[in-house]
Amino acid sequence: MGMVIGTINYFPVGGLKAHRLARTTLRADRPIANDRRFALTRAGPAGANDHARWRNKGHFLQLTRHPKLAKLTSHYEDEQEVLTIYRQAHAVSRGQITNPLRRTLIEGFFTAYLGDTLYGLPKLIEDGNTSFSDQRTPLMSSINASSVRNLEQIVDAPFAVDRFRGNLVIEGARS
């Protein structure tokens, strides 16, 4: 079996679960369109709630610090720029994420949902020219599914490939 891209993911809002794509167009030196276009800042001095610009991931809400985020799913409609947040398959917040009022309502959901795990109010930020990825230079990450399976054998515990938050999941490659 040759190597194939098994899954294509993008993350419209950094820190939330991946969205699957059936196909995409890749461009040199660019992430997948809309990948990590938005991010939820941590409030307070570390969150730097000013204007949108690249920051390291410590400035944003993440699954590692806020595991309740893993209980949410979302759907992003690219053309309408509408984000819908689901909890247990029920829509709990929805709005055009680029509209300031609608964005504030979505931020309000995260404030209520994450409650006392926050240090102030989270803020959704966006910059169409920046991907809020782990590196200043926009990147696309690939995960070798075979390597994840080998890791499972080494530690004798299951891992979901999604845990590694890759854009491309490669099947059939050696680990």
Solvent accessible surface area in square Angstrom, and as a share of the most:
residue,aa,sasa,rsa
1,M,189,0.84
2,G,51,0.49
3,M,133,0.59
4,V,82,0.47
5,I,85,0.43
6,G,45,0.43
7,T,33,0.19
8,I,25,0.13
9,N,2,0.01
10,Y,9,0.03
11,F,3,0.01
12,P,2,0.01
13,V,2,0.01
14,G,11,0.11
15,G,12,0.11
16,L,4,0.02
17,K,79,0.34
18,A,28,0.22
19,H,20,0.09
20,R,136,0.49
21,L,51,0.26
22,A,103,0.80
23,R,201,0.73
24,T,45,0.26
25,T,114,0.66
26,L,84,0.42
27,R,160,0.58
28,A,92,0.71
29,D,127,0.66
30,R,84,0.31
31,P,17,0.11
32,I,2,0.01
33,A,76,0.59
34,N,39,0.20
35,D,3,0.02
36,R,26,0.10
37,R,39,0.14
38,F,0,0.00
39,A,1,0.01
40,L,2,0.01
41,T,0,0.00
42,R,48,0.17
43,A,13,0.10
44,G,37,0.35
45,P,140,0.88
46,A,42,0.33
47,G,0,0.00
48,A,25,0.19
49,N,55,0.28
50,D,76,0.39
51,H,118,0.53
52,A,27,0.21
53,R,105,0.38
54,W,42,0.15
55,R,6,0.02
56,N,79,0.41
57,K,110,0.46
58,G,20,0.19
59,H,47,0.21
60,F,11,0.05
61,L,2,0.01
62,Q,29,0.13
63,L,51,0.26
64,T,120,0.70
65,R,123,0.45
66,H,13,0.06
67,P,93,0.58
68,K,74,0.32
69,L,1,0.01
70,A,45,0.35
71,K,130,0.55
72,L,2,0.01
73,T,65,0.38
74,S,20,0.13
75,H,92,0.41
76,Y,7,0.03
77,E,45,0.20
78,D,64,0.33
79,E,162,0.73
80,Q,99,0.44
81,E,41,0.18
82,V,15,0.09
83,L,1,0.00
84,T,5,0.03
85,I,0,0.00
86,Y,65,0.25
87,R,94,0.34
88,Q,145,0.64
89,A,93,0.72
90,H,128,0.57
91,A,64,0.50
92,V,64,0.37
93,S,15,0.10
94,R,143,0.52
95,G,6,0.06
96,Q,73,0.32
97,I,0,0.00
98,T,40,0.23
99,N,54,0.28
100,P,106,0.67
101,L,116,0.58
102,R,112,0.41
103,R,40,0.15
104,T,78,0.45
105,L,99,0.49
106,I,0,0.00
107,E,22,0.10
108,G,37,0.36
109,F,33,0.14
110,F,0,0.00
111,T,37,0.22
112,A,82,0.64
113,Y,18,0.07
114,L,3,0.02
115,G,36,0.34
116,D,143,0.74
117,T,62,0.36
118,L,24,0.12
119,Y,175,0.66
120,G,43,0.42
121,L,121,0.60
122,P,4,0.03
123,K,76,0.32
124,L,1,0.00
125,I,5,0.03
126,E,41,0.18
127,D,34,0.18
128,G,56,0.54
129,N,124,0.64
130,T,27,0.15
131,S,3,0.02
132,F,14,0.06
133,S,5,0.03
134,D,82,0.42
135,Q,100,0.45
136,R,169,0.62
137,T,99,0.58
138,P,34,0.22
139,L,59,0.29
140,M,61,0.27
141,S,34,0.22
142,S,71,0.45
143,I,30,0.15
144,N,36,0.18
145,A,1,0.00
146,S,23,0.15
147,S,45,0.29
148,V,8,0.05
149,R,115,0.42
150,N,59,0.30
151,L,63,0.31
152,E,43,0.19
153,Q,144,0.64
154,I,140,0.71
155,V,74,0.42
156,D,133,0.69
157,A,43,0.33
158,P,121,0.76
159,F,43,0.18
160,A,66,0.51
161,V,38,0.22
162,D,69,0.36
163,R,160,0.58
164,F,78,0.33
165,R,54,0.20
166,G,2,0.02
167,N,0,0.00
168,L,20,0.10
169,V,8,0.05
170,I,31,0.16
171,E,50,0.22
172,G,31,0.30
173,A,17,0.13
174,R,225,0.82
175,S,76,0.49
